[in-house]
Amino acid sequence: AVFKQTGIVRVYSYQEWVDCASFFSKMVPMGVIPKGNRIAVVTNSGGPAATAADLASRNGLVLPELSEETQEKLRKYVPPTGYTSNPIDYTFSINAIHFYNDVPKILSNSGEVDGIICYGAFSGAFFRHGEKGTNIAKERKLFATLSQLEDMADGILDTSRRIMKKSKVPIIYINLIGRPDKIFDVLNNKGIQV
């Protein structure tokens, strides 16, 4: 009860403590603290969307259904096979500008969410991970696109940071393989939680 009254975040493991400390060390200097428990989940696949929604609800977070106005704005960036309600599902679109800037900006400015979780912050290293990833990496067009994403990351992530500072809505990016993926260090060096 004391924790709740004073705003102390309770953690249950060393890893949760490290993650929480990392989050606040990046967000507090920007003045970006969640004002409530409403989050948007943005993913590149239905499986992670369902998992994130389930974990969020188990931990007291709410995934509000987004207004028709917000969904209409999102449809410009989400393929017809995707989903714009919440969770937002890109169905494996890899347009970095949409993922890091356009969609988070729409969500941050909507007034409908207090935080954003984006699953799918990958670079080329993700697609060299394991047998299937190696096969994808052999597809020249896709791999060229991924390499371009890595090269464009600096400018794109500066905009992402500005979106957070202006809207005061935190954005957390999730990377499945962690440190071996170049994007992990790129995001951290930009002061963005991953």
Backbone as a ProteinNet text record, in pm:
[ID]
protein_1_A
[PRIMARY]
AVFKQTGIVRVYSYQEWVDCASFFSKMVPMGVIPKGNRIAVVTNSGGPAATAADLASRNGLVLPELSEETQEKLRKYVPPTGYTSNPIDYTFSINAIHFYNDVPKILSNSGEVDGIICYGAFSGAFFRHGEKGTNIAKERKLFATLSQLEDMADGILDTSRRIMKKSKVPIIYINLIGRPDKIFDVLNNKGIQV
[TERTIARY]
83.2	0	87.4	196.6	286.1	346.3	386.3	442.6	343.3	219.2	116.7	93.6	87.6	62.2	176.9	298.1	414.4	467.6	407.1	450.1	572.5	607.4	722.7	683.7	770	746.4	806.5	723.3	771	820.5	936.3	991	1013.2	1017.2	1024.6	1148.6	1236.2	1359.3	1467.6	1588.4	1701.3	1684.4	1640.6	1623.3	1518	1406.7	1304.1	1360.9	1445.2	1506.9	1595.9	1677.9	1766.6	1683.9	1579.5	1495.2	1426.8	1376.4	1307.4	1404.5	1522.1	1623.1	1665.7	1682.8	1720.1	1612.2	1486.9	1374.5	1373.1	1375.1	1365.9	1490	1607.2	1728.1	1724.3	1647.4	1634.9	1517.1	1408	1285.1	1278.7	1324.1	1313.9	1387.5	1510.7	1577.4	1500.7	1419.4	1339.1	1203.7	1175.3	1045.2	932.8	968.1	870.8	838.9	724.1	678.6	534	498.2	358.5	261.8	155.5	56.2	-56	-61.6	-167.1	-127.9	-227.5	-198.7	-246	-278.1	-325.1	-205	-190	-77.7	-126.5	-46.1	-64.5	49	17.1	117.3	125.1	247.2	271.7	363.3	320.6	402.1	406.2	493.1	502.3	439.3	366.3	306.5	199	100.9	-9.2	31.1	127.5	170.3	224.7	323.8	374.1	266.6	174	65.1	-19.1	-56.6	-138.8	-61.8	65	146.7	160.4	190.6	206.6	75.8	-35.4	-165.8	-196.4	-167.4	-192.5	-105.2	24	114.5	77	38.6	-0.2	-121.3	-223.7	-344.3	-317.7	-229.4	-193.6	-122.1	-59.8	16.4	-54.2	-185.2	-263.6	-264.8	-213.4	-216.7	-339.6	-385.2	-505.7	-469.2	-517.8	-501.6	-634.5	-652.4	-780.7	-800.2	-924.1	-950.9	-937	-863.6	-837.1	-959	-974.1	-1087.5	-1079.7	-1192.5	-1197	-1107	-1101.3	-1016	-868	-824.1	-684.4	-658.2	-751.4	-733.4	-724.9	-802.6	-799.4	-660.8	-602.1	-467	-364.9	-381.9	-288.6	-297.2	-415.6	-433.5	-341.5	-298.9	-206.3	-72.4	-37.5	92.9	88.1	-30.9	-47.1	-105.6	-46.1	-98.9	-242.6	-317.4	-457.5	-473.9	-370.1	-377.6	-348.3	-309.5	-276.4	-399.1	-373.7	-480.4	-448.9	-546.7	-521.2	-590.4	-659.2	-734.9	-644	-581.2	-484.4	-493.5	-390.6	-260.2	-265.2	-167.2	-150.4	-54.5	-95.7	-17.6	20	150.9	202.8	207.3	186.9	204.1	334	440.8	577.4	614.8	567.5	616.6	747.6	847.2	974	1009.9	909.7	936.2	974.7	1102.3	1153	1092.7	1068.8	1012	871.4	792.3	658.4	668.6	758.6	770.6	820.9	926.4	986.9	927.4	864.8	819.3	670.8	623.1	486.2	380.9	385.4	284	297.3	419.3	428.6	381.1	406.2	361.5	209.1	142.8	-4.1	-55.8	1.1	-43.8	-15.1	103.5	141.6	52.7	14.8	-67.2	-216.4	-256.3	-399.7	-465	-386.6	-443.4	-512.2	-498.6	-567.9	-480	-347.4	-256.4	-154.8	-103.5	-4.5	135.1	145.5	273.4	258.4	371.8	371.3	480.6	444.7	541.7	547.3	666.9	685.8	773.6	715	787.5	831.1	959.4	1008.1	1119.9	1196.4	1310.7	1428	1434.3	1535.3	1625.6	1746.4	1837.2	1873.6	1970	2010.7	2056.5	2111	2159.1	2047.4	1926.5	1814.3	1793.7	1811.8	1786.1	1905.9	2011.5	2122.7	2122.9	2019.4	2009.7	1935	2001.9	1936.7	1922.7	1875.6	1865.9	1768.8	1647.2	1549.1	1598.7	1660.1	1713.4	1821.2	1905.2	2010.9	1950.4	1844.6	1778.3	1718.3	1657.8	1601.9	1713.4	1825.8	1937.6	1994.5	1973.3	2022.7	1940.1	1818.1	1735.7	1789.1	1851.2	1925.6	1841.1	1721.6	1638.7	1604.8	1563.8	1529.7	1651.8	1764.9	1884.2	1932.8	1919.5	1957.2	1869.5	1740.6	1648.3	1690.1	1723.5	1764.9	1893.5	1985.4	2109.5	2081.8	1987.9	1949.9	1888.8	1809.1	1748	1854.7	1957	2065.3	2133.8	2154.8	2220.8	2135	2002.8	1911.9	1876.5	1915.7	1869.8	1894.9	2010.9	2042.9	1937.7	1910.1	1812.8	1673	1634.7	1500.9	1483.1	1584.1	1572.5	1579.6	1646	1641.3	1497.1	1425.7	1284.7	1202.4	1229	1157.4	1174.3	1294.5	1321.7	1244.5	1241.1	1165.9	1017	964	822.4	796.7	885	867.5	877.4	977.2	996.3	876.6	824.8	712.6	581.8	553.2	424.6	425	545	560.7	503.3	495.1	447.6	569.3	604.5	721	696.2	802.2	799.2	911	874.8	972.2	977.6	1098.7	1117.4	1166.2	1114.2	1152.4	1227.2	1341.9	1425.2	1441.3	1406.2	1402.6	1538.4	1644	1772.7	1867.1	1832.2	1911.1	2043.6	2146.1	2274.9	2338.8	2323.6	2387.4	2333	2215.8	2158.7	2205.8	2260.3	2316.6	2217	2089.5	1989.2	1978.4	2012.7	2009.8	2099.2	2224.2	2317.6	2280	2231.4	2190.9	2081.1	1978.5	1867.9	1919.5	1997	2049.8	2136.6	2220	2305.7	2226.7	2106.8	2019.6	1933.5	1950.1	1870.6	1729.6	1709	1576.4	1572.7	1468.5	1457.2	1434.9	1515.3	1497.6	1510.7
-119.6	0	125.6	123.3	238.9	263.9	157.9	172.1	242.4	197.1	253.7	401.2	434.9	573.1	666.4	615.6	700.4	690.9	604.5	592.8	506.2	424.7	336	218.3	187.7	75.5	-49.4	-148.3	-272.4	-367	-424.4	-522.3	-652.8	-762.6	-893.7	-973.5	-913.5	-983.5	-881.1	-929.9	-843.6	-786.9	-871	-824.7	-714.7	-729.8	-624.6	-494.8	-507	-388.7	-317.3	-393.4	-335.4	-269.2	-338.3	-282.4	-154.1	-154.5	-38.1	79.5	50.8	155.1	212.6	127.1	171.9	262.2	219.8	298.6	438.1	444.5	574.4	660.2	598.2	676	743.2	686.9	746.9	843	809.7	887.4	1010.6	998.1	1109.8	1234.3	1222.2	1343.4	1414.5	1340.7	1401.8	1449.9	1422.2	1459.1	1370.5	1248.5	1156.7	1045.8	1059.2	960.6	925.9	797.1	762.1	827.7	886.7	953.9	860.9	742.7	647.1	508.1	420.8	280.7	237.9	333.9	300.4	291	174.6	159.3	113.3	146.4	92.1	-6.4	-115.6	-214.9	-217.2	-201.5	-202	-319.5	-409.3	-527	-552.4	-645.6	-685.5	-822.2	-873.4	-1005.1	-1025	-1108.3	-1132.1	-1203.3	-1294.4	-1368.2	-1276.8	-1192	-1098.9	-1000.2	-965.6	-874.7	-937.8	-1063.7	-1133.9	-1152.2	-1186.7	-1205.4	-1075.4	-966.6	-835.8	-790.4	-809.7	-770.1	-849.2	-977.7	-1062.3	-1020.4	-1002	-960.6	-823.4	-733.3	-599.7	-605.3	-680.1	-686.1	-756	-854.7	-922.4	-829.3	-725.3	-632.1	-498.4	-497.2	-378.1	-270.8	-302.5	-206.3	-230.5	-126.8	-134.3	-102.6	-182.7	-154.9	-101.7	29.9	83.2	63.5	41.6	39.3	182.4	198.8	332.6	386.7	517.4	582.1	559.6	572.8	557.4	661	780.4	886.2	845.1	792.6	747.8	628.2	533.5	416.8	457.5	555.7	602.8	658.3	733.5	786.8	673.8	569.9	456.5	374.9	366.2	283.2	324.4	448.2	496.5	421.4	370.7	309	159.2	105.8	-36.4	-105.2	-215.1	-282.4	-331.4	-353.4	-397.5	-526.6	-609	-732.5	-708.5	-586.2	-552.6	-517.2	-467.9	-438.7	-305.3	-214.8	-80.2	-46.6	-141.3	-109.2	-93.8	-195.2	-200.8	-340.3	-421.2	-391.5	-358.1	-278.1	-242.8	-345.7	-412.3	-521.3	-484.3	-466.5	-432.6	-551.2	-669.8	-793.2	-792	-774.7	-783.9	-678.9	-559.8	-447.5	-403.1	-366	-324.6	-180.9	-95.4	44.4	114.7	146.6	202.6	338.4	419.5	552.7	539	447.2	423.9	368.7	271.5	202.7	295.4	372.7	455.6	595.8	645.5	784.2	802.2	761.3	794.8	739.2	610.2	547.4	594.3	596	648.7	794	875.1	1015.6	1023.3	944.8	942.5	899.1	792	740.1	839.8	898.7	993.9	1117.1	1162	1282.7	1256.8	1131.1	1098.2	1131.7	1133.7	1152.3	1026.8	915.7	792.3	692.6	716.4	623.7	700.3	632.6	691.6	636.1	535.7	475	386	360.6	280.2	174.5	51.2	-58	-103.8	-95.9	-135.2	-259.7	-370.3	-496.2	-509	-529.9	-547.8	-452.5	-408	-320.9	-409.4	-439.8	-532.7	-465.3	-516.2	-475.6	-601.4	-589.2	-704.6	-822.5	-797.6	-906.3	-1003.6	-951.7	-1039.4	-1142.1	-1098.1	-1185.4	-1273.3	-1263.4	-1356.2	-1453.8	-1445	-1524.7	-1654.4	-1766.7	-1895.6	-1928.5	-2048.2	-2099.4	-2019.2	-1993.1	-1917.9	-1777	-1714.9	-1580.5	-1576.4	-1677.6	-1684.7	-1695.8	-1773.4	-1785.2	-1652.5	-1578.9	-1446.7	-1352.4	-1357.4	-1267.6	-1290.8	-1409.9	-1439.3	-1370.2	-1328	-1257.1	-1114.6	-1085.7	-961.2	-835.6	-832.8	-712.8	-684	-786.4	-768.6	-726.9	-793.2	-761.7	-620.3	-576.6	-438.8	-339.6	-369.7	-282.9	-276.2	-390.9	-393.4	-313.3	-323.1	-246.5	-97.4	-57.3	83.8	131	45.4	81.1	110.5	28.4	50.3	183.9	215.8	340.6	462.8	448.7	561	576.2	480.7	475.4	604.7	666.4	786.5	895.9	933.7	1040.7	1003.2	880	832.9	835.5	791.2	783.4	919.9	1016.8	1153.2	1203.6	1174	1213.2	1140.2	1013.9	936.3	998.6	1040	1106.6	1237.5	1314.3	1441.3	1416.6	1309.5	1275.1	1251.4	1175.6	1148.3	1276	1358.6	1481.3	1575.5	1584.9	1677.2	1625.1	1498.5	1442.6	1396.7	1372.8	1319.1	1178.2	1107	968.3	878.5	790.2	703.9	598.5	571	466.2	367.9	241.9	136.7	44.1	17.6	-73.2	-206.9	-314.1	-448.5	-516.3	-572.7	-645.6	-786.4	-884.2	-1022.8	-1080	-1043.2	-1108	-1021.6	-898.3	-815.4	-768.4	-770.8	-709.5	-754.9	-881.2	-918.5	-839.3	-779.7	-702.7	-558	-506	-370.9	-265.5	-284.7	-184	-165.8	-267.8	-258.7	-144.6	-143.6	-38.3	96.3	95.2	220.6	288.3	212.1	267	315.9	234.8	274.6	398.8	408	525.4	653.2	636.9	751.7	783.7	706.6	731	681.6	580.1	523	385	357.6	230.8	113.2	10	-113.6	-230.3
0	0	0	75.6	79.8	-58.1	-128.3	-262.2	-354.2	-351.8	-439.2	-407.2	-279.4	-237.7	-274.4	-275.3	-300	-443.2	-525	-664.2	-685	-586.8	-600.3	-689.5	-785.3	-875.2	-810.9	-788.2	-727.4	-836.6	-814.7	-907.8	-832.3	-908.3	-845.3	-883.5	-962.3	-997.8	-1028.7	-1029.9	-1063.7	-1205.3	-1300.4	-1438	-1446.6	-1372.7	-1370.7	-1314.3	-1212.5	-1152.7	-1254.1	-1325.3	-1426.4	-1536.9	-1584.1	-1690.1	-1644.3	-1523.3	-1467.9	-1451.3	-1397.1	-1379.2	-1514.2	-1612.3	-1746.2	-1805.7	-1792.3	-1844.3	-1782.1	-1650.1	-1584.1	-1608.4	-1622.5	-1648.4	-1784.6	-1877.4	-2010.4	-2019.1	-1953.8	-1968.5	-1877.5	-1753.1	-1658.3	-1707.8	-1760.2	-1809.3	-1922.4	-1996.1	-2102.9	-2050.5	-1921.7	-1865.7	-1914.7	-1953	-2011.1	-1910.6	-1845.9	-1748.3	-1783.9	-1787.9	-1820.5	-1721.4	-1774.7	-1690.3	-1646.2	-1705.3	-1673.3	-1716.9	-1728.4	-1759.7	-1898.9	-1984.8	-2120.4	-2214.8	-2277.3	-2369.4	-2506.6	-2604.6	-2738.8	-2761.4	-2825.9	-2862.3	-3014.8	-3066.2	-3210.2	-3238.9	-3328.3	-3359	-3508.9	-3547	-3686.8	-3711	-3610.1	-3623.5	-3516.5	-3545.8	-3453	-3325	-3331.3	-3212.2	-3103.6	-3136.1	-3035	-2987.5	-3075.4	-3036.5	-2926.3	-2945.4	-2845.9	-2715	-2724.1	-2604.1	-2526.8	-2597.2	-2531.1	-2467.3	-2537.4	-2482.3	-2355.8	-2357.7	-2241.1	-2122.9	-2146.7	-2039	-1984.1	-2072.1	-2028.1	-1935.7	-1975.3	-1893.2	-1759.2	-1758.2	-1632.1	-1535.4	-1590.9	-1508.2	-1488.6	-1509.1	-1478.3	-1585.3	-1703	-1812.5	-1898.4	-1964.7	-2046.8	-2191.3	-2283.8	-2426.1	-2478.2	-2478.2	-2521.7	-2671.4	-2711.9	-2855.3	-2904.4	-3010.8	-3062.3	-3136.1	-3132.2	-3198.8	-3349.3	-3415	-3560.9	-3627.9	-3573	-3628.9	-3625.3	-3512.6	-3500	-3590.8	-3595	-3681.9	-3828.5	-3867.4	-4006.6	-4040.5	-3949	-3970.2	-3979.4	-3896.9	-3896.5	-4025.1	-4083.3	-4204.6	-4318.6	-4317.8	-4420.9	-4413.1	-4292.9	-4270.8	-4244.3	-4223.8	-4193.3	-4316.8	-4361.9	-4481.1	-4458.3	-4566.7	-4554.8	-4473.6	-4469.4	-4391.6	-4243.6	-4208.7	-4070.5	-3988.8	-3870	-3774.6	-3707.8	-3698.9	-3647.5	-3516.2	-3454.4	-3333.4	-3211.4	-3167.3	-3058.6	-2999.4	-3019.8	-3075.4	-3225.1	-3266	-3406.9	-3465.3	-3571.6	-3630	-3773	-3797	-3929.7	-4025.4	-3976.1	-4053.9	-4134.6	-4062.8	-4112.6	-4216.1	-4198.7	-4277.2	-4212.3	-4290.4	-4232	-4269	-4284.2	-4313.7	-4183.2	-4169.4	-4043.3	-4010.7	-4110.3	-4084.3	-4026.9	-4079.9	-4024.4	-3881.9	-3861.4	-3733.1	-3622.1	-3650.1	-3546.9	-3538.1	-3644.3	-3643.7	-3667.8	-3785.3	-3825.5	-3729.9	-3703.7	-3617.7	-3472.8	-3414.2	-3278.1	-3265.3	-3367.5	-3362.3	-3358.7	-3442.2	-3443.2	-3306.5	-3253.2	-3123.6	-3010.7	-3010.9	-2905.8	-2905.7	-3023.7	-3034.7	-3020.8	-3015.4	-3011.9	-2877.4	-2770.1	-2636.9	-2584.8	-2657.6	-2622.1	-2548.5	-2545.7	-2478.8	-2394.7	-2291.5	-2201.6	-2225.5	-2310.6	-2343.6	-2465.8	-2530.5	-2652.6	-2641.8	-2673.1	-2679.6	-2824.5	-2883.9	-3023.7	-3030	-3072.8	-3087.2	-3232.6	-3253.6	-3389.4	-3424.4	-3326	-3352.5	-3393.6	-3521.3	-3570.4	-3671.6	-3679.5	-3786.8	-3864.4	-3950.9	-4030.2	-3946.3	-3826.7	-3741.2	-3705.3	-3688.1	-3655.7	-3766.9	-3890.4	-4004.2	-4038.6	-3960.3	-3973.9	-3856.6	-3773.4	-3650.5	-3680.4	-3671.2	-3693.5	-3840.7	-3869.1	-4005.6	-4092	-4040.9	-4120.1	-4147	-4046.8	-4064.5	-4170.3	-4171.3	-4271.5	-4411.4	-4425	-4555.5	-4599.5	-4507.1	-4540.3	-4581.7	-4508.8	-4537.3	-4676.6	-4732.3	-4866.3	-4975.3	-4941.3	-5038.6	-5051.7	-5163.1	-5179.9	-5158.7	-5214.7	-5203.3	-5057.3	-4983.8	-4843.1	-4763.8	-4788.7	-4711.5	-4742.9	-4866.7	-4902.3	-4826.3	-4815.4	-4740.8	-4594.1	-4535.3	-4395.2	-4374.3	-4466.2	-4455.3	-4462.7	-4548	-4557.2	-4425.7	-4362.2	-4234.2	-4130.7	-4125.6	-4030.4	-4057.3	-4185.9	-4221.8	-4187.1	-4198.1	-4172.9	-4024.8	-3942	-3802.8	-3726	-3742.9	-3666	-3681.4	-3803.6	-3828.4	-3785.4	-3812	-3776.8	-3624.7	-3551.7	-3406.3	-3339.7	-3402.3	-3349.6	-3351	-3458.5	-3467.5	-3362.3	-3341	-3240.1	-3101.3	-3070.4	-2942.4	-2930.6	-3039.1	-3037.8	-3015.4	-3073	-3053	-2904.4	-2839.4	-2696.5	-2613.6	-2642	-2563.9	-2577.9	-2698.4	-2722.4	-2662.5	-2682.4	-2638.8	-2493.5	-2437.9	-2302	-2289.5	-2401.6	-2403.7	-2430.6	-2336	-2356.5	-2464.9	-2538	-2639.6	-2604.3	-2591.5	-2561.6	-2682.2	-2729.4	-2841.8	-2789.9	-2846.2	-2804.7	-2918.6	-2883.3	-2977.1	-2923.4	-3002.9	-2958.9	-2920.9	-2992.4	-2965.4	-2882.3	-2854.4	-2763.6	-2819.7	-2736.7	-2769.4	-2900.7	-2943.2	-3069.8	-3189.9	-3176.5	-3286.2	-3275.6	-3384.3	-3386.5	-3339.1	-3367	-3332.7	-3181.4	-3104.3	-2958	-2910.3	-2956.6	-2916.3	-2976.7	-3100.3	-3164.5	-3082.8	-3044	-2963.9	-2828.3	-2761	-2629.7	-2637.5	-2738.7	-2754	-2782.6	-2835.8	-2860.5	-2738.3	-2631	-2510.3	-2521.9	-2605.4	-2626.6	-2565.2	-2488.3	-2416.4	-2510.7	-2494	-2569.2	-2474.9
[MASK]
++++++++++++++++++++++++++++++++++++++++++++++++++++++++++++++++++++++++++++++++++++++++++++++++++++++++++++++++++++++++++++++++++++++++++++++++++++++++++++++++++++++++++++++++++++++++++++++++++

